[in-house]
């Protein structure tokens, strides 16, 4: 099963928790054991897994990335968003997640995040659920 999700971001750099959307789709798929592939088709966004209990973690990640890879860093890319491409490459466009007993197999404090590095924008991500 494959589902396309639409998401609107509100900041240039933003981490949005998409765990509930993914879990809702897994429940609808009725797959008890398998894999969920989460993928973004954009070159300036990413998917990652990180802590979802304390929102200051997302702030710290965004703040550190902005210092490490500044928006205006003397890049040659004409669109002016090279920093976004670099950040996306560091995180990656997808994550594979284990489905066990019909739920995502995540750690106690883990969540799945859509990472926006060139917003605000309207974006998409896909979830492919594979039984097995």
ABEGO torsion letter per residue (X at the ends): XBBBBBBBBABABBBBBAAAAAAAAAAAAGBABEBBBBBBABAABBBBBBBAABAAAAAAAAAAAAAABBABAGBABAAGAAAAAAAAAAAEABBBBBBBGGBBBBBAABBBBBBBAAOBBBBBBBBBBBBX
